[in-house]
Amino acid sequence: MGNIAEIDYNPDLWFYHLGCKGKHYLLDNSHVFFGRILAWCPENERSIFVSKYEMGEMSEASKYWIEGFLIGNQPSPPTDEDGLPYFDSKAYELWQDEMELFSETGFWTYDDRFCDKCDSELLKSNPTETCVSCFEGL
């Protein structure tokens, strides 16, 4: 384990943050929002919260760590009145789409947001203000 300012980190779990210089290191679940990861920024000698969509190049070990983390950190599916997953519902289909994008972005919000181009509702796992359909059309 590496040690910077008394922070233990695994030097194999590195990534480049899109908003900062140098390698950063994955630490743990941030316990803040779904998909948020606690990481170490050596440049500023402090911990940060980061989501997958904010990361650039990363080690192979980091890719696997993040993939497993996001699978285990997924928000629960919608349920029926008995608390069981409501598989045959539009809400469940929407949740599946959200989880597919969540695995790519690591982003989750509870806010209802709408596309800045077509005004359609955005997936909760979309970190941008533009829906996938409009974004692909840019």
N, C-alpha and C positions, 0 to 999 in steps of 0.2 A: 504494500500500500504506500502511496505517496503521502507526503505531509507538507502542506502549505498553511502557515498560520494556524497550526494545530488542527487542521481539517484533514481527516483521513478520507482518501478517495482511491479508487481503483484506476491506475493509469491506462488500463485497457478500455475503459468506458469513457472515451473522449468524443467530442463533437465540436464543430465550429458554429458559434452562435451568429446569426445573420446581422445582429446589431452590435457586435463587439469583436475585438481582435483576439486572436490566439485560440488555443484549445481550451475547452471547458470540460468539466467532468460530471457525469451523472452521479447523484448521491442516493436519492430515495424518493418516495412518494411525498409530495408537498402537503397533502391533506388539506388543500385549499379548494380546488375545483377538480372535477373529473378531467383527467388527461394532463394535469399540471405536474411537473417533475421538479424536485429540488436538485439544483446543480451548483457547482462551484466555479466561480470566475476568478482565475488567478490574476488577470489583468487588474481587476479592482479589489482583489483580496476580500471577496464577499460571496455569500450564497445568493442565488437567484432562483426565481420560478420561471420555468420555460415549458412550452408545448412543442410538439414535434414540428409543426409548421414553421417555427422560428429557427430551426436547425438546418444547417447546410451539410457539408461533408461530415461523415462520422465513421468511427471504426466499425468493423464487422460485429464485434462484441456489443457495441452500442445499439446497432440495428436490431439484434436479437433481444437485448434487454428491453428496448422500447416496445417492440412487438408484443412481448409477453406482458409487459406492464399495462399496455393499452387494452389488451384482451381482458385482463383481470380488473381493469378500472372502468369498464363500460357501465354507463347508466343502465338501470334495470328496464326491461321491456314493459310496455303497457299491460295492465292486468284487468281482468273482469271483476265483477262484484264479489267473487270468492277469493280474489287475490292471486289467481292463476294467470299465466301469460295468455293474452287474448290473441291467439294465433291467426284466427280468421277475420281480422279487422284491418281497416285502412290504417289505423293507428300503428298496428304492428308492422305493416308494410313500410310505413314512413320511418319507424324506428330502425328497421333493417337498412334502409337507405342512409339514415343518420349514422349507424354503426359502421357501415362501409367507409363513409367519409371520415368518421372519427379515427379509424385505423390509419388513415393517411395524414390527418392534421393534428390529432391529439387535442382538439379544441372542443369545448362544450359550453353552451350558455343556456340559461333558462328563459332569456328574454325572447319575446316575439319580435322578429326583425323581418324586414321586407327588402327585396332587391331594389337597388337604387336605379336600375334601368327599366325593369318591367313590372315592379311592384308585387311580384309573387313572393310568398312566404319563404324565407331562407331556412335551410336545415339548421338545427341547433349545433351541428358540428362544422358549419361553414364559418371560417374565421374572417371572411371578406364581407363586403356590403353588396356583392354582386352574386346572383345565382349561377349555378354551373352552366345552364343553358346560355345565358347572356355572356358569361365569362369566356366560354368557348367560341362565341361569335365575335369577340373583339379582334 
